[in-house]
């Protein structure tokens, strides 16, 4: 697939995601609140590691790369 078409597809997808996320001002994706996201909050200390979010985004990116290389 020519690079110009890839850029158009990625740009269009980002545009649609941006519209969806800003529709009413609240994000609709549960990123940062998935089951494997680690959050520890204690007095004077907080730790957050988005493991579930990282795994999800990695899977989506891998699928897209696989799809475009076909």
Buried (B, 14 or more C-beta within 10 A) or exposed (E): EEEEEEEEEEEEEEEEEEEEBEEEEEEEEEBEEBEEBEEEEEEEEEEEEBEBBBEBEEEEEEEEEEEEEE
